[in-house]
């Protein structure tokens, strides 16, 4: 073989060394391994067996658990639905509904169901009622459960994660479109307008180039967005003038100094399309053609549009005549009085106490008029003033104790609002 031939050609010393190395490797290969020794050692020892207890806790359960729900029935509430109709439609007895109605305050929530909401029923294999679930809001769910022959109700509360979200925009065409473009939902846009409604008339005062910025809450459950929370702080720049508001833990909004955003009077007591006639001491009357003082503002709106009290007070007149049509007069205190004329419908009576923003009637075209509108007058110490420009009484301010609690939080939120606004503007 070639290998042997090559080996014979090597010097004798090399042949001896290679031979010795080969012999050593052969001896090692024949030696028993460690695992073999261990196996032989174990085989020589006697084997003893003993039962050792395992630290396991096993719960005894029946093979069939009747408490498990065999069927889940989800009912979407439609317009006109009642609990009686829902139960009857799904084969649930009226006696069950009666028993549920006797459970107390928690179960009373079922009387407030609205279209679009959902009720979930859990039934056993025989189709018998086992439980009912009704989400009250993003965090709370009403549960009614059958246990044996008894019904039990409870409200289950889940922990929600609160995150702060920021939105800002510049008004181009109108405020509403700017809000939608900033990612706000309709409810948030209306809340923002209501927040500044005592300082700004959103139908007349808003101009292209106005800006707003908003900090608001988003609520998450198990990492999933479930709800949009309150506006925490907001800024509105109207024609160069800055208005700011912060939410206090009483649910109301205040200026950074702690003065309530809600004033004693609304600037306009109706949602109107336009002003058809301004306050004018020498107006040409559209019906008579005579020069006569127009001592209020005419807000044009569709017949039936709600009219609300501009401020809290007592109704001193509620009646009808051929000139004013249906009208209401409210005295707010010894200084201020407001009048609402040409109403289609009056909803308050003389002597009745009303709250600010309470509906007192609807827009109409009664009396001497050319079309549907609200004629609104504002009197200070018996003298007519222009409702658009009259200086309204100063808003209430937080008490010293509440102010001490409010200011640190307000400063924190407004600083955050400023910081994010600067970053957003820098990116544009």
VOMARVO-233351 format. One record per residue (C-alpha): x, y, z; residue in one letter. Coordinates in nm, 2 decimals, decimal comma, padded with zeros to 4 digits. Layout:
<pt <X; Y; Z>; "A">;
...
***
This chain:
<pt <00,00; 00,00; 00,00>; "X">;
<pt <00,12; 00,36; -00,06>; "X">;
<pt <00,11; 00,45; 00,31>; "X">;
<pt <00,34; 00,15; 00,40>; "X">;
<pt <00,58; 00,23; 00,12>; "X">;
<pt <00,60; 00,60; 00,24>; "X">;
<pt <00,65; 00,48; 00,60>; "X">;
<pt <00,95; 00,26; 00,50>; "X">;
<pt <01,12; 00,55; 00,33>; "X">;
<pt <01,12; 00,76; 00,66>; "X">;
<pt <01,44; 00,77; 00,88>; "X">;
<pt <01,45; 00,50; 01,15>; "X">;
<pt <01,40; 00,75; 01,44>; "X">;
<pt <01,08; 00,88; 01,28>; "X">;
<pt <00,95; 00,53; 01,23>; "X">;
<pt <01,00; 00,45; 01,61>; "X">;
<pt <00,82; 00,77; 01,72>; "X">;
<pt <00,52; 00,71; 01,49>; "X">;
<pt <00,50; 00,35; 01,61>; "X">;
<pt <00,49; 00,44; 01,98>; "X">;
<pt <00,23; 00,71; 01,92>; "X">;
<pt <00,01; 00,46; 01,73>; "X">;
<pt <00,03; 00,20; 02,01>; "X">;
<pt <-00,07; 00,47; 02,27>; "X">;
<pt <-00,38; 00,57; 02,07>; "X">;
<pt <-00,49; 00,21; 02,03>; "X">;
<pt <-00,47; 00,15; 02,41>; "X">;
<pt <-00,68; 00,47; 02,48>; "X">;
<pt <-00,95; 00,36; 02,23>; "X">;
<pt <-00,99; 00,02; 02,41>; "X">;
<pt <-01,01; 00,17; 02,76>; "X">;
<pt <-01,38; 00,18; 02,91>; "X">;
<pt <-01,55; 00,52; 02,91>; "X">;
<pt <-01,67; 00,71; 03,22>; "X">;
<pt <-02,03; 00,65; 03,14>; "X">;
<pt <-01,95; 00,28; 03,09>; "X">;
<pt <-01,79; 00,26; 03,43>; "X">;
<pt <-02,08; 00,44; 03,59>; "X">;
<pt <-02,33; 00,20; 03,42>; "X">;
<pt <-02,13; -00,10; 03,54>; "X">;
<pt <-02,11; 00,05; 03,89>; "X">;
<pt <-02,49; 00,10; 03,90>; "X">;
<pt <-02,55; -00,25; 03,78>; "X">;
<pt <-02,35; -00,39; 04,07>; "X">;
<pt <-02,55; -00,20; 04,33>; "X">;
<pt <-02,89; -00,32; 04,46>; "X">;
<pt <-03,18; -00,11; 04,34>; "X">;
<pt <-03,43; 00,02; 04,60>; "X">;
<pt <-03,76; 00,19; 04,53>; "X">;
<pt <-03,95; 00,44; 04,75>; "X">;
<pt <-04,25; 00,66; 04,68>; "X">;
<pt <-04,17; 01,03; 04,71>; "X">;
<pt <-04,47; 01,28; 04,76>; "X">;
<pt <-04,49; 01,56; 04,49>; "X">;
<pt <-04,57; 01,92; 04,62>; "X">;
<pt <-04,88; 01,96; 04,39>; "X">;
<pt <-05,22; 02,10; 04,49>; "X">;
<pt <-05,49; 01,97; 04,27>; "X">;
<pt <-05,85; 02,11; 04,29>; "X">;
<pt <-06,12; 01,86; 04,27>; "X">;
<pt <-06,36; 01,96; 03,98>; "X">;
<pt <-06,66; 01,78; 03,84>; "X">;
<pt <-06,62; 01,65; 03,49>; "X">;
<pt <-06,90; 01,88; 03,36>; "X">;
<pt <-06,92; 02,24; 03,50>; "X">;
<pt <-07,27; 02,38; 03,46>; "X">;
<pt <-07,14; 02,73; 03,54>; "X">;
<pt <-06,97; 02,75; 03,20>; "X">;
<pt <-07,18; 02,95; 02,95>; "X">;
<pt <-07,29; 02,75; 02,65>; "X">;
<pt <-07,41; 03,05; 02,45>; "X">;
<pt <-07,33; 03,42; 02,44>; "X">;
<pt <-07,61; 03,64; 02,29>; "X">;
<pt <-07,52; 04,00; 02,19>; "X">;
<pt <-07,81; 04,24; 02,14>; "X">;
<pt <-07,76; 04,57; 01,97>; "X">;
<pt <-08,02; 04,82; 02,10>; "X">;
<pt <-08,23; 04,99; 01,83>; "X">;
<pt <-08,45; 05,30; 01,84>; "X">;
<pt <-08,77; 05,22; 02,02>; "X">;
<pt <-08,63; 04,92; 02,20>; "X">;
<pt <-08,73; 04,87; 02,57>; "X">;
<pt <-08,60; 04,60; 02,81>; "X">;
<pt <-08,94; 04,43; 02,78>; "X">;
<pt <-08,92; 04,41; 02,41>; "X">;
<pt <-08,56; 04,29; 02,41>; "X">;
<pt <-08,64; 04,02; 02,67>; "X">;
<pt <-08,95; 03,90; 02,48>; "X">;
<pt <-08,77; 03,90; 02,14>; "X">;
<pt <-08,49; 03,68; 02,28>; "X">;
<pt <-08,71; 03,43; 02,47>; "X">;
<pt <-08,64; 03,56; 02,82>; "X">;
<pt <-08,92; 03,57; 03,07>; "X">;
<pt <-09,10; 03,88; 03,20>; "X">;
<pt <-09,06; 03,73; 03,55>; "X">;
<pt <-08,68; 03,74; 03,51>; "X">;
<pt <-08,70; 04,10; 03,40>; "X">;
<pt <-08,91; 04,18; 03,71>; "X">;
<pt <-08,66; 04,01; 03,94>; "X">;
<pt <-08,38; 04,21; 03,78>; "X">;
<pt <-08,57; 04,54; 03,83>; "X">;
<pt <-08,58; 04,46; 04,20>; "X">;
<pt <-08,20; 04,44; 04,24>; "X">;
<pt <-08,16; 04,81; 04,34>; "X">;
<pt <-07,95; 05,10; 04,23>; "X">;
<pt <-07,70; 04,91; 04,01>; "X">;
<pt <-07,97; 04,75; 03,80>; "X">;
<pt <-08,14; 05,09; 03,77>; "X">;
<pt <-07,87; 05,16; 03,50>; "X">;
<pt <-08,06; 04,93; 03,27>; "X">;
<pt <-08,34; 05,19; 03,25>; "X">;
<pt <-08,10; 05,42; 03,07>; "X">;
<pt <-08,03; 05,21; 02,76>; "X">;
<pt <-07,97; 05,40; 02,44>; "X">;
<pt <-07,98; 05,30; 02,07>; "X">;
<pt <-07,64; 05,18; 01,95>; "X">;
<pt <-07,54; 05,03; 02,29>; "X">;
<pt <-07,51; 04,65; 02,35>; "X">;
<pt <-07,65; 04,40; 02,60>; "X">;
<pt <-07,48; 04,07; 02,63>; "X">;
<pt <-07,67; 03,77; 02,77>; "X">;
<pt <-07,50; 03,45; 02,88>; "X">;
<pt <-07,71; 03,13; 02,86>; "X">;
<pt <-07,65; 02,77; 02,97>; "X">;
<pt <-07,68; 02,46; 02,76>; "X">;
<pt <-08,05; 02,45; 02,82>; "X">;
<pt <-08,10; 02,81; 02,71>; "X">;
<pt <-08,15; 02,93; 03,06>; "X">;
<pt <-08,03; 03,28; 03,18>; "X">;
<pt <-07,70; 03,28; 03,36>; "X">;
<pt <-07,57; 03,64; 03,33>; "X">;
<pt <-07,61; 03,98; 03,17>; "X">;
<pt <-07,34; 04,23; 03,09>; "X">;
<pt <-07,40; 04,60; 03,00>; "X">;
<pt <-07,11; 04,85; 02,95>; "X">;
<pt <-07,19; 05,18; 03,13>; "X">;
<pt <-06,88; 05,36; 03,00>; "X">;
<pt <-06,52; 05,29; 02,90>; "X">;
<pt <-06,43; 05,19; 03,25>; "X">;
<pt <-06,74; 05,04; 03,41>; "X">;
<pt <-06,96; 04,74; 03,33>; "X">;
<pt <-07,28; 04,63; 03,49>; "X">;
<pt <-07,30; 04,26; 03,55>; "X">;
<pt <-07,61; 04,07; 03,67>; "X">;
<pt <-07,55; 03,70; 03,75>; "X">;
<pt <-07,77; 03,41; 03,84>; "X">;
<pt <-07,63; 03,21; 04,13>; "X">;
<pt <-07,85; 02,92; 04,22>; "X">;
<pt <-08,20; 03,06; 04,27>; "X">;
<pt <-08,07; 03,42; 04,34>; "X">;
<pt <-07,97; 03,71; 04,12>; "X">;
<pt <-07,68; 03,94; 04,21>; "X">;
<pt <-07,57; 04,27; 04,05>; "X">;
<pt <-07,24; 04,45; 04,06>; "X">;
<pt <-07,05; 04,72; 03,87>; "X">;
<pt <-06,71; 04,60; 03,76>; "X">;
<pt <-06,45; 04,88; 03,72>; "X">;
<pt <-06,14; 04,85; 03,50>; "X">;
<pt <-05,82; 05,05; 03,54>; "X">;
<pt <-05,78; 05,29; 03,24>; "X">;
<pt <-05,45; 05,44; 03,13>; "X">;
<pt <-05,47; 05,82; 03,07>; "X">;
<pt <-05,25; 05,97; 02,80>; "X">;
<pt <-05,22; 06,33; 02,71>; "X">;
<pt <-05,28; 06,42; 02,34>; "X">;
<pt <-05,21; 06,76; 02,17>; "X">;
<pt <-05,38; 06,92; 01,88>; "X">;
<pt <-05,33; 07,26; 01,72>; "X">;
<pt <-05,45; 07,44; 01,40>; "X">;
<pt <-05,48; 07,77; 01,22>; "X">;
<pt <-05,82; 07,88; 01,10>; "X">;
<pt <-05,84; 07,92; 00,72>; "X">;
<pt <-06,20; 07,87; 00,60>; "X">;
<pt <-06,38; 07,83; 00,94>; "X">;
<pt <-06,33; 07,71; 01,29>; "X">;
<pt <-06,52; 07,38; 01,25>; "X">;
<pt <-06,30; 07,27; 00,95>; "X">;
<pt <-05,99; 07,37; 01,14>; "X">;
<pt <-06,09; 07,16; 01,44>; "X">;
<pt <-06,16; 06,86; 01,21>; "X">;
<pt <-05,83; 06,91; 01,04>; "X">;
<pt <-05,65; 06,91; 01,37>; "X">;
<pt <-05,80; 06,56; 01,45>; "X">;
<pt <-06,06; 06,68; 01,71>; "X">;
<pt <-06,40; 06,51; 01,71>; "X">;
<pt <-06,73; 06,71; 01,69>; "X">;
<pt <-06,78; 06,69; 02,07>; "X">;
<pt <-06,43; 06,83; 02,14>; "X">;
<pt <-06,49; 07,11; 01,89>; "X">;
<pt <-06,81; 07,21; 02,06>; "X">;
<pt <-06,65; 07,19; 02,40>; "X">;
<pt <-06,36; 07,41; 02,29>; "X">;
<pt <-06,61; 07,67; 02,16>; "X">;
<pt <-06,82; 07,65; 02,48>; "X">;
<pt <-06,51; 07,70; 02,68>; "X">;
<pt <-06,45; 08,04; 02,52>; "X">;
<pt <-06,81; 08,13; 02,44>; "X">;
<pt <-06,83; 08,40; 02,71>; "X">;
<pt <-06,54; 08,59; 02,56>; "X">;
<pt <-06,58; 08,51; 02,19>; "X">;
<pt <-06,87; 08,50; 01,95>; "X">;
<pt <-06,78; 08,20; 01,73>; "X">;
<pt <-07,03; 08,31; 01,46>; "X">;
<pt <-06,89; 08,66; 01,43>; "X">;
<pt <-06,55; 08,71; 01,59>; "X">;
<pt <-06,35; 08,43; 01,43>; "X">;
<pt <-06,11; 08,53; 01,15>; "X">;
<pt <-05,87; 08,36; 00,91>; "X">;
<pt <-05,53; 08,34; 01,08>; "X">;
<pt <-05,67; 08,28; 01,43>; "X">;
<pt <-05,50; 07,99; 01,60>; "X">;
<pt <-05,58; 07,74; 01,88>; "X">;
<pt <-05,40; 07,47; 02,07>; "X">;
<pt <-05,55; 07,20; 02,29>; "X">;
<pt <-05,42; 06,94; 02,55>; "X">;
<pt <-05,67; 06,66; 02,61>; "X">;
<pt <-05,69; 06,31; 02,76>; "X">;
<pt <-05,71; 05,99; 02,57>; "X">;
<pt <-05,81; 05,68; 02,77>; "X">;
<pt <-05,68; 05,33; 02,70>; "X">;
<pt <-05,78; 04,99; 02,83>; "X">;
<pt <-05,52; 04,71; 02,80>; "X">;
<pt <-05,33; 04,93; 02,55>; "X">;
<pt <-05,64; 04,98; 02,33>; "X">;
<pt <-05,79; 05,33; 02,28>; "X">;
<pt <-06,14; 05,32; 02,43>; "X">;
<pt <-06,24; 05,68; 02,49>; "X">;
<pt <-06,15; 06,05; 02,45>; "X">;
<pt <-06,15; 06,24; 02,78>; "X">;
<pt <-06,17; 06,60; 02,88>; "X">;
<pt <-05,99; 06,90; 02,74>; "X">;
<pt <-05,72; 06,98; 03,01>; "X">;
<pt <-05,60; 07,31; 02,88>; "X">;
<pt <-05,65; 07,52; 02,57>; "X">;
<pt <-05,54; 07,85; 02,41>; "X">;
<pt <-05,72; 08,05; 02,15>; "X">;
<pt <-05,56; 08,34; 01,97>; "X">;
<pt <-05,84; 08,56; 01,81>; "X">;
<pt <-05,73; 08,86; 01,61>; "X">;
<pt <-05,40; 08,88; 01,81>; "X">;
<pt <-05,57; 08,85; 02,15>; "X">;
<pt <-05,48; 08,55; 02,36>; "X">;
<pt <-05,74; 08,36; 02,56>; "X">;
<pt <-05,63; 08,06; 02,78>; "X">;
<pt <-05,83; 07,82; 03,00>; "X">;
<pt <-05,74; 07,53; 03,23>; "X">;
<pt <-05,97; 07,26; 03,37>; "X">;
<pt <-05,99; 07,24; 03,75>; "X">;
<pt <-06,08; 06,92; 03,94>; "X">;
<pt <-06,43; 07,07; 04,00>; "X">;
<pt <-06,50; 07,01; 03,62>; "X">;
<pt <-06,51; 07,38; 03,54>; "X">;
<pt <-06,26; 07,59; 03,33>; "X">;
<pt <-06,07; 07,89; 03,46>; "X">;
<pt <-05,83; 08,15; 03,34>; "X">;
<pt <-05,46; 08,11; 03,45>; "X">;
<pt <-05,54; 08,36; 03,73>; "X">;
<pt <-05,83; 08,14; 03,85>; "X">;
<pt <-06,12; 08,34; 03,72>; "X">;
<pt <-06,41; 08,14; 03,58>; "X">;
<pt <-06,44; 08,12; 03,21>; "X">;
<pt <-06,82; 08,09; 03,25>; "X">;
<pt <-06,94; 08,45; 03,28>; "X">;
<pt <-07,27; 08,58; 03,42>; "X">;
<pt <-07,41; 08,62; 03,07>; "X">;
<pt <-07,38; 08,45; 02,73>; "X">;
<pt <-07,29; 08,68; 02,44>; "X">;
<pt <-07,57; 08,53; 02,22>; "X">;
<pt <-07,86; 08,32; 02,36>; "X">;
<pt <-07,92; 08,13; 02,03>; "X">;
<pt <-07,72; 07,94; 01,77>; "X">;
<pt <-07,78; 08,17; 01,47>; "X">;
<pt <-07,69; 08,17; 01,10>; "X">;
<pt <-07,63; 08,54; 01,08>; "X">;
<pt <-07,72; 08,88; 01,23>; "X">;
<pt <-08,00; 09,02; 01,02>; "X">;
<pt <-08,01; 09,36; 01,21>; "X">;
<pt <-07,76; 09,51; 01,45>; "X">;
<pt <-07,81; 09,74; 01,75>; "X">;
<pt <-07,88; 10,08; 01,59>; "X">;
<pt <-08,03; 10,40; 01,75>; "X">;
<pt <-08,15; 10,52; 01,41>; "X">;
<pt <-08,26; 10,22; 01,20>; "X">;
<pt <-08,50; 10,23; 00,91>; "X">;
<pt <-08,78; 09,99; 01,01>; "X">;
<pt <-08,82; 09,72; 00,74>; "X">;
<pt <-09,20; 09,70; 00,79>; "X">;
<pt <-09,31; 10,06; 00,86>; "X">;
<pt <-09,03; 10,24; 00,67>; "X">;
<pt <-08,99; 10,48; 00,96>; "X">;
<pt <-08,67; 10,58; 01,14>; "X">;
<pt <-08,68; 10,42; 01,48>; "X">;
<pt <-08,42; 10,30; 01,72>; "X">;
<pt <-08,34; 09,93; 01,70>; "X">;
<pt <-08,26; 09,86; 02,06>; "X">;
<pt <-08,14; 09,50; 02,03>; "X">;
<pt <-07,99; 09,25; 01,79>; "X">;
<pt <-08,18; 09,03; 01,54>; "X">;
<pt <-08,03; 08,68; 01,52>; "X">;
<pt <-08,16; 08,50; 01,21>; "X">;
<pt <-08,23; 08,13; 01,26>; "X">;
<pt <-08,47; 07,86; 01,15>; "X">;
<pt <-08,81; 07,84; 01,32>; "X">;
<pt <-08,79; 07,61; 01,62>; "X">;
<pt <-08,42; 07,68; 01,70>; "X">;
<pt <-08,38; 07,67; 02,08>; "X">;
<pt <-08,35; 08,00; 02,26>; "X">;
<pt <-08,18; 07,99; 02,61>; "X">;
<pt <-08,15; 08,23; 02,90>; "X">;
<pt <-07,84; 08,44; 02,87>; "X">;
<pt <-07,80; 08,44; 03,24>; "X">;
<pt <-07,97; 08,31; 03,56>; "X">;
<pt <-08,27; 08,50; 03,69>; "X">;
<pt <-08,65; 08,53; 03,73>; "X">;
<pt <-08,90; 08,55; 03,45>; "X">;
<pt <-09,09; 08,88; 03,50>; "X">;
<pt <-09,29; 08,87; 03,18>; "X">;
<pt <-09,40; 08,58; 02,95>; "X">;
<pt <-09,68; 08,68; 02,70>; "X">;
<pt <-09,79; 08,79; 02,36>; "X">;
<pt <-09,87; 09,11; 02,18>; "X">;
<pt <-09,91; 09,21; 01,81>; "X">;
<pt <-09,57; 09,39; 01,79>; "X">;
<pt <-09,34; 09,15; 01,99>; "X">;
<pt <-09,53; 08,83; 01,92>; "X">;
<pt <-09,44; 08,57; 02,18>; "X">;
<pt <-09,19; 08,72; 02,42>; "X">;
<pt <-09,01; 08,66; 02,75>; "X">;
<pt <-08,84; 08,90; 02,98>; "X">;
<pt <-08,59; 08,79; 03,25>; "X">;
<pt <-08,46; 09,00; 03,54>; "X">;
<pt <-08,12; 08,88; 03,65>; "X">;
<pt <-08,06; 09,11; 03,95>; "X">;
<pt <-08,11; 09,48; 04,03>; "X">;
<pt <-07,89; 09,58; 03,74>; "X">;
<pt <-07,94; 09,35; 03,44>; "X">;
<pt <-08,25; 09,26; 03,24>; "X">;
<pt <-08,28; 09,07; 02,91>; "X">;
<pt <-08,57; 09,05; 02,65>; "X">;
<pt <-08,64; 08,77; 02,39>; "X">;
<pt <-08,90; 08,86; 02,12>; "X">;
<pt <-09,08; 08,70; 01,83>; "X">;
<pt <-09,06; 08,35; 01,97>; "X">;
<pt <-09,24; 08,07; 01,80>; "X">;
<pt <-09,30; 07,90; 02,14>; "X">;
<pt <-09,26; 08,01; 02,50>; "X">;
<pt <-09,14; 07,75; 02,75>; "X">;
<pt <-09,14; 07,94; 03,08>; "X">;
<pt <-09,40; 08,12; 03,29>; "X">;
<pt <-09,40; 08,45; 03,47>; "X">;
<pt <-09,24; 08,41; 03,82>; "X">;
<pt <-09,04; 08,11; 03,72>; "X">;
<pt <-08,67; 08,10; 03,81>; "X">;
<pt <-08,44; 08,00; 03,53>; "X">;
<pt <-08,07; 07,90; 03,50>; "X">;
<pt <-07,82; 08,02; 03,25>; "X">;
<pt <-07,85; 07,82; 02,92>; "X">;
<pt <-08,19; 07,68; 03,02>; "X">;
<pt <-08,42; 07,67; 02,72>; "X">;
<pt <-08,69; 07,93; 02,75>; "X">;
<pt <-08,85; 07,91; 02,40>; "X">;
<pt <-08,78; 07,87; 02,02>; "X">;
<pt <-08,71; 08,10; 01,74>; "X">;
<pt <-09,02; 08,21; 01,55>; "X">;
<pt <-09,17; 08,49; 01,33>; "X">;
<pt <-09,46; 08,60; 01,56>; "X">;
<pt <-09,55; 08,97; 01,58>; "X">;
<pt <-09,45; 09,24; 01,33>; "X">;
<pt <-09,16; 09,07; 01,15>; "X">;
<pt <-09,05; 08,98; 00,80>; "X">;
<pt <-08,90; 08,64; 00,88>; "X">;
<pt <-08,79; 08,41; 01,16>; "X">;
<pt <-08,54; 08,55; 01,40>; "X">;
<pt <-08,48; 08,62; 01,77>; "X">;
<pt <-08,48; 08,99; 01,87>; "X">;
<pt <-08,26; 09,01; 02,18>; "X">;
<pt <-08,23; 09,31; 02,41>; "X">;
<pt <-07,99; 09,38; 02,70>; "X">;
<pt <-08,06; 09,65; 02,96>; "X">;
<pt <-07,83; 09,78; 03,23>; "X">;
<pt <-08,00; 09,99; 03,49>; "X">;
<pt <-08,30; 10,03; 03,26>; "X">;
<pt <-08,08; 10,16; 02,96>; "X">;
<pt <-08,05; 09,96; 02,64>; "X">;
<pt <-07,70; 09,85; 02,55>; "X">;
<pt <-07,55; 09,68; 02,25>; "X">;
<pt <-07,55; 09,30; 02,35>; "X">;
<pt <-07,24; 09,25; 02,13>; "X">;
<pt <-07,02; 09,51; 02,30>; "X">;
<pt <-07,17; 09,57; 02,65>; "X">;
<pt <-06,92; 09,52; 02,93>; "X">;
<pt <-07,03; 09,22; 03,12>; "X">;
<pt <-06,99; 09,17; 03,50>; "X">;
<pt <-06,66; 09,02; 03,62>; "X">;
<pt <-06,65; 08,64; 03,65>; "X">;
<pt <-06,62; 08,47; 03,99>; "X">;
<pt <-06,27; 08,38; 04,11>; "X">;
<pt <-06,16; 08,07; 04,30>; "X">;
<pt <-06,13; 08,09; 04,67>; "X">;
<pt <-05,78; 08,13; 04,82>; "X">;
<pt <-05,77; 07,76; 04,92>; "X">;
<pt <-05,88; 07,64; 04,58>; "X">;
<pt <-05,65; 07,89; 04,40>; "X">;
<pt <-05,35; 07,74; 04,59>; "X">;
<pt <-05,45; 07,40; 04,45>; "X">;
<pt <-05,53; 07,52; 04,10>; "X">;
<pt <-05,23; 07,73; 04,01>; "X">;
<pt <-04,95; 07,47; 04,03>; "X">;
<pt <-05,15; 07,23; 03,80>; "X">;
<pt <-05,24; 07,52; 03,57>; "X">;
<pt <-04,88; 07,63; 03,53>; "X">;
<pt <-04,77; 07,27; 03,46>; "X">;
<pt <-05,04; 07,22; 03,19>; "X">;
<pt <-04,98; 07,56; 03,03>; "X">;
<pt <-04,60; 07,50; 03,02>; "X">;
<pt <-04,66; 07,17; 02,85>; "X">;
<pt <-04,90; 07,34; 02,61>; "X">;
<pt <-04,63; 07,60; 02,53>; "X">;
<pt <-04,36; 07,35; 02,49>; "X">;
<pt <-04,55; 07,13; 02,24>; "X">;
<pt <-04,67; 07,44; 02,05>; "X">;
<pt <-04,32; 07,56; 02,00>; "X">;
<pt <-04,21; 07,22; 01,87>; "X">;
<pt <-04,50; 07,19; 01,63>; "X">;
<pt <-04,44; 07,54; 01,50>; "X">;
<pt <-04,07; 07,47; 01,45>; "X">;
<pt <-04,16; 07,17; 01,24>; "X">;
<pt <-04,38; 07,37; 01,00>; "X">;
***
